[in-house]
Amino acid sequence: MTRYTAAELRNIKAEDTGRPFDLADKLGVPEAALVAAETGHGTIRVEAHPGRLIPAVQALGEVMALTRNKSCVIEKVGVYNNFHDGDHAAMTLDPEIDLRFFPGQFVHAFAVETPSEKGTRRSVQVFNAAGDAVHKIHLRETSDLAAWEALKQDLALADQSDEITFEPRAPVEGAKASLDRADALREEWRAMTDTHQFNTVIRRLKMNRLGSYRIAGAPFAQPLTVEAGKQLFDRVQESGAQVMLFVGSTGCIEIHSGKFETLRPMGPWINVMDPRFNLHLRGDHIAEVWHIEKPTKRGPAISVEAFDAEGGLIFQCFGMREEKGGDPEAWAALVNDLPRLAEAAE
């Protein structure tokens, strides 16, 4: 890892107008190092644990929630209502701000104020032990500034150093499967009654998500073409389908429930630009796409899931349940009509 002093990083940032994620990658430093360097210069280190942080964020009122992985960024506007804390997992359950948190990944957090031509930009930024972004909260014009001042005062850490030591980044786990357990996988998959049982099944069989998809076979997991990952967004937008789109970092999953109203492709980016929901997806990062079907008590849960070349999950897209306004039959037909890898090879 390249070593810079906090002062050097502040000077470099002052001359760079690009995204912090890209600048950190170019410099060979964690993104959190760029933020930490501003401590004492408009930035305050604050408590990161969701149990303290999220109730303070809820008091801010309407904000923008942002979660990203290296291939996809999701942004939702709303309020952090209905927070449920937990040691291993926590969540907000709001129609707009629908999040799943993994508190063990909430290691470093900052309250950031940045001057701009349009006034001061304010945000809470959370990073894992390696300094990779886990979740960010951006205040809006309607956010409660008194609550912002309270957050900074109440959650400020005693240690306000502008330099932090980060752990090495854990490598992405590639596909992990056991061919000798393929029959057991199919048997347990077939017996599932809830999608949340899936992770328990594959852990018990010492596999991971992508590895299990590669050996399960139809009707459980069917490979689609890479182009299907891009076509999915066009077809959801054209049909007006109600979907649930999941995008995750190492420590947070952000969920959009509803339609894709406005698509604006730009170069390699697939963009959804709706008033309270934005998505920015690098279509050229998609290396594998899967049509997945899991049995539940309410009927099959059908999803389209995209992975990058390293085997990292980029997004999952499910049809909305019928009782929430979805049309399961139309969703199944939409997914079944996406181009399949086997068909493309014929």
Solvent accessible surface area in square Angstrom, and as a share of the most:
residue,aa,sasa,rsa
1,M,161,0.72
2,T,68,0.40
3,R,182,0.66
4,Y,56,0.21
5,T,68,0.39
6,A,5,0.04
7,A,49,0.38
8,E,79,0.36
9,L,9,0.04
10,R,54,0.20
11,N,101,0.52
12,I,50,0.26
13,K,55,0.23
14,A,84,0.65
15,E,150,0.67
16,D,43,0.22
17,T,145,0.84
18,G,51,0.49
19,R,92,0.34
20,P,62,0.39
21,F,63,0.26
22,D,64,0.33
23,L,10,0.05
24,A,4,0.03
25,D,114,0.59
26,K,147,0.62
27,L,23,0.12
28,G,37,0.36
29,V,14,0.08
30,P,6,0.03
31,E,10,0.04
32,A,0,0.00
33,A,15,0.12
34,L,0,0.00
35,V,10,0.06
36,A,2,0.01
37,A,0,0.00
38,E,35,0.16
39,T,8,0.04
40,G,69,0.66
41,H,105,0.47
42,G,38,0.36
43,T,4,0.02
44,I,49,0.25
45,R,26,0.10
46,V,1,0.01
47,E,52,0.23
48,A,10,0.08
49,H,80,0.36
50,P,0,0.00
51,G,22,0.21
52,R,111,0.41
53,L,0,0.00
54,I,1,0.00
55,P,63,0.40
56,A,23,0.18
57,V,0,0.00
58,Q,69,0.30
59,A,60,0.46
60,L,0,0.00
61,G,24,0.23
62,E,43,0.19
63,V,0,0.00
64,M,34,0.15
65,A,0,0.00
66,L,23,0.12
67,T,1,0.00
68,R,25,0.09
69,N,28,0.14
70,K,89,0.38
71,S,1,0.01
72,C,0,0.00
73,V,9,0.05
74,I,0,0.00
75,E,31,0.14
76,K,10,0.04
77,V,9,0.05
78,G,1,0.01
79,V,41,0.24
80,Y,0,0.00
81,N,56,0.29
82,N,77,0.39
83,F,42,0.18
84,H,85,0.38
85,D,84,0.43
86,G,23,0.22
87,D,123,0.64
88,H,163,0.73
89,A,50,0.39
90,A,1,0.01
91,M,59,0.27
92,T,0,0.00
93,L,72,0.36
94,D,21,0.11
95,P,116,0.73
96,E,53,0.24
97,I,0,0.00
98,D,18,0.09
99,L,0,0.00
100,R,63,0.23
101,F,0,0.00
102,F,76,0.32
103,P,8,0.05
104,G,67,0.64
105,Q,66,0.29
106,F,12,0.05
107,V,64,0.37
108,H,24,0.11
109,A,3,0.03
110,F,0,0.00
111,A,0,0.00
112,V,15,0.09
113,E,46,0.21
114,T,48,0.28
115,P,115,0.72
116,S,38,0.24
117,E,185,0.83
118,K,202,0.86
119,G,37,0.35
120,T,61,0.35
121,R,143,0.52
122,R,62,0.23
123,S,6,0.04
124,V,0,0.00
125,Q,22,0.10
126,V,0,0.00
127,F,0,0.00
128,N,10,0.05
129,A,27,0.21
130,A,12,0.09
131,G,0,0.00
132,D,29,0.15
133,A,15,0.12
134,V,1,0.01
135,H,2,0.01
136,K,20,0.09
137,I,1,0.00
138,H,55,0.25
139,L,25,0.13
140,R,101,0.37
141,E,182,0.82
142,T,103,0.60
143,S,9,0.06
144,D,65,0.34
145,L,87,0.43
146,A,77,0.60
147,A,14,0.11
148,W,1,0.00
149,E,91,0.41
150,A,46,0.35
151,L,2,0.01
152,K,29,0.12
153,Q,149,0.66
154,D,88,0.46
155,L,3,0.02
156,A,45,0.35
157,L,64,0.32
158,A,114,0.89
159,D,78,0.40
160,Q,70,0.31
161,S,46,0.29
162,D,47,0.24
163,E,72,0.32
164,I,23,0.12
165,T,127,0.74
166,F,27,0.11
167,E,107,0.48
168,P,122,0.77
169,R,160,0.58
170,A,82,0.64
171,P,122,0.77
172,V,75,0.43
173,E,101,0.45
174,G,34,0.33
175,A,41,0.32
176,K,93,0.39
177,A,47,0.37
178,S,20,0.13
179,L,141,0.70
180,D,129,0.67
181,R,82,0.30
182,A,10,0.08
183,D,108,0.56
184,A,37,0.29
185,L,0,0.00
186,R,74,0.27
187,E,117,0.53
188,E,45,0.20
189,W,1,0.00
190,R,147,0.54
191,A,75,0.58
192,M,9,0.04
193,T,59,0.34
194,D,52,0.27
195,T,41,0.24
196,H,155,0.69
197,Q,70,0.31
198,F,4,0.02
199,N,66,0.34
200,T,64,0.37
201,V,9,0.05
202,I,10,0.05
203,R,160,0.59
204,R,137,0.50
205,L,14,0.07
206,K,125,0.53
207,M,9,0.04
208,N,23,0.12
209,R,52,0.19
210,L,4,0.02
211,G,0,0.00
212,S,0,0.00
213,Y,1,0.00
214,R,127,0.46
215,I,22,0.11
216,A,1,0.01
217,G,31,0.30
218,A,75,0.58
219,P,78,0.49
220,F,13,0.05
221,A,2,0.02
222,Q,41,0.18
223,P,49,0.31
224,L,4,0.02
225,T,18,0.11
226,V,57,0.33
227,E,85,0.38
228,A,0,0.00
229,G,0,0.00
230,K,64,0.27
231,Q,45,0.20
232,L,0,0.00
233,F,0,0.00
234,D,68,0.35
235,R,66,0.24
236,V,0,0.00
237,Q,64,0.28
238,E,131,0.59
239,S,72,0.47
240,G,28,0.27
241,A,24,0.18
242,Q,58,0.26
243,V,0,0.00
244,M,33,0.15
245,L,0,0.00
246,F,43,0.18
247,V,1,0.00
248,G,23,0.22
249,S,24,0.15
250,T,82,0.48
251,G,0,0.00
252,C,0,0.00
253,I,50,0.25
254,E,1,0.00
255,I,2,0.01
256,H,11,0.05
257,S,37,0.24
258,G,11,0.10
259,K,81,0.34
260,F,3,0.01
261,E,101,0.45
262,T,47,0.27
263,L,35,0.17
264,R,136,0.50
265,P,104,0.65
266,M,140,0.63
267,G,74,0.72
268,P,61,0.38
269,W,54,0.19
270,I,22,0.11
271,N,13,0.06
272,V,0,0.00
273,M,68,0.30
274,D,13,0.07
275,P,125,0.79
276,R,91,0.33
277,F,7,0.03
278,N,32,0.16
279,L,0,0.00
280,H,41,0.18
281,L,0,0.00
282,R,64,0.23
283,G,2,0.02
284,D,80,0.41
285,H,56,0.25
286,I,8,0.04
287,A,40,0.31
288,E,40,0.18
289,V,2,0.01
290,W,20,0.07
291,H,4,0.02
292,I,1,0.00
293,E,51,0.23
294,K,6,0.02
295,P,38,0.24
296,T,25,0.15
297,K,177,0.75
298,R,156,0.57
299,G,29,0.28
300,P,83,0.52
301,A,20,0.16
302,I,20,0.10
303,S,0,0.00
304,V,0,0.00
305,E,0,0.00
306,A,0,0.00
307,F,3,0.01
308,D,14,0.07
309,A,95,0.74
310,E,95,0.42
311,G,12,0.12
312,G,15,0.14
313,L,65,0.32
314,I,3,0.02
315,F,1,0.00
316,Q,22,0.10
317,C,0,0.00
318,F,32,0.13
319,G,17,0.17
320,M,16,0.07
321,R,89,0.32
322,E,121,0.54
323,E,114,0.51
324,K,122,0.52
325,G,54,0.52
326,G,10,0.09
327,D,84,0.43
328,P,63,0.40
329,E,145,0.65
330,A,54,0.42
331,W,14,0.05
332,A,23,0.18
333,A,62,0.48
334,L,19,0.09
335,V,0,0.00
336,N,87,0.44
337,D,99,0.52
338,L,2,0.01
339,P,37,0.23
340,R,33,0.12
341,L,90,0.45
342,A,68,0.53
343,E,103,0.46
344,A,67,0.52
345,A,89,0.69
346,E,175,0.79
